[in-house]
């Protein structure tokens, strides 16, 4: 049941078909669980970032505290005065605050 609620949360968060979904409390719980992993994993990703001065690359896997993992990938660079930024997080059965997250 939690998996279904979490899937609905992600669809609603990104604007895809929000009919009936989560109530306010469930949404708050899912958001807090996701934020917790993102903050913890971002700290790990920052410490592993590397590359030349004009390019920074990140590719690290964070072990979620309650099981599973989250993979952080990203890049930041400048070229000819233009700046580019890419960042993604893939959740693989990552458990936070009793909620299991999977997907990007």
Order of alpha helices (4+ residues) and beta strands (2+ residues): alpha-alpha-beta-beta-beta-beta
